[in-house]
Amino acid sequence: MTAINNESVSQSYNIRPCTIADEESAIAVCLKTGDAGNDASLLYDDPKLLGYRYVSPYIHLSPELAFVLEDSEGNVCGYVLVTLHNDIFYKRYLKEWLPKMKQLYPTIPSGE
């Protein structure tokens, strides 16, 4: 049998445009939800890698369609990151974002 907490909790949230200053927080949310909604921290040696793949490109290449969800204390607890034209975004991703990542990660681990 599962106990249910009937205590009413009122929480307010705010959706606002994402800025570069939100990037680290959004990357942290990505990691905390990166294993099918569960914490993926133990799956990655580099805690930023997942976010660099799935969060940062949108913040940098499609900032007009990047939004964050803040809790009542102003902490980023979610995000919505989209692009209007995937083909254009992908070309920019290959030309602008991937070279930056190759500089940060010059070799791919062999899995040893």
C-alpha positions in Angstrom: 0.0 0.0 0.0 1.3 3.4 -0.9 1.0 6.3 1.5 -0.3 9.5 0.0 0.6 12.9 1.3 -2.5 15.0 1.3 -0.7 18.1 2.3 -1.4 20.8 -0.3 1.8 22.3 -1.7 1.6 25.5 -3.6 4.5 26.1 -6.0 4.7 28.8 -8.5 6.8 28.5 -11.7 7.9 31.0 -14.3 8.7 30.4 -18.0 11.0 32.9 -19.5 13.5 33.2 -22.4 16.7 31.3 -21.8 20.0 33.3 -21.8 23.6 32.2 -22.0 23.7 32.7 -18.2 21.2 29.8 -17.9 23.4 27.4 -19.8 25.1 25.7 -16.8 21.8 25.3 -15.0 20.1 23.8 -18.1 23.0 21.4 -18.5 22.6 20.3 -14.9 18.9 19.7 -15.5 19.7 17.7 -18.6 22.1 15.5 -16.6 19.6 15.0 -13.7 17.0 13.8 -16.2 19.2 12.3 -18.9 18.5 8.6 -18.1 14.9 8.3 -19.3 13.9 11.0 -16.8 16.2 9.8 -14.1 19.6 11.0 -12.9 22.3 10.2 -15.5 25.2 11.5 -13.3 26.7 8.0 -12.9 26.6 7.3 -16.6 29.0 10.1 -17.7 32.5 10.9 -16.6 32.1 14.4 -17.8 28.9 15.9 -16.3 28.6 18.5 -19.1 28.9 16.1 -22.0 25.2 15.3 -22.3 24.2 18.9 -22.0 26.7 19.9 -24.6 25.0 17.5 -27.0 21.4 18.2 -26.3 21.1 21.6 -24.6 23.9 24.0 -25.5 23.5 23.9 -29.3 19.9 25.2 -29.0 20.9 27.9 -26.5 23.6 29.1 -28.9 22.2 28.4 -32.3 18.5 28.9 -31.7 18.2 31.3 -28.7 15.0 32.9 -29.9 13.2 29.6 -29.2 15.0 28.6 -26.0 13.0 28.9 -22.7 13.6 27.9 -19.1 11.3 27.0 -16.3 12.1 28.6 -13.0 10.8 27.5 -9.6 9.6 30.1 -7.0 13.2 30.6 -5.8 14.4 31.4 -9.3 16.2 28.1 -9.9 16.1 26.6 -13.4 14.3 23.3 -13.1 13.3 22.7 -16.7 13.6 23.9 -20.3 12.1 23.9 -23.7 14.6 24.1 -26.6 13.4 24.0 -30.2 14.4 25.2 -33.7 12.1 26.4 -36.3 14.0 25.1 -39.3 15.8 21.8 -38.5 17.7 21.7 -41.8 19.3 25.1 -41.2 19.9 24.4 -37.6 21.7 21.1 -38.5 23.9 22.8 -41.0 24.9 25.4 -38.4 25.4 22.7 -35.8 27.8 20.9 -38.1 29.6 24.1 -39.1 29.6 26.1 -35.8 28.9 23.8 -32.9 30.7 20.5 -33.7 34.1 22.2 -34.3 33.9 23.7 -30.8 33.1 20.2 -29.3 36.0 18.7 -31.2 38.3 21.2 -29.6 36.9 20.3 -26.1 36.9 16.6 -26.8 39.7 16.0 -29.4 39.7 12.2 -29.0 36.9 9.7 -28.5 37.6 7.3 -25.6 38.2 3.7 -26.7 36.0 2.3 -24.0 38.9 0.9 -22.0 
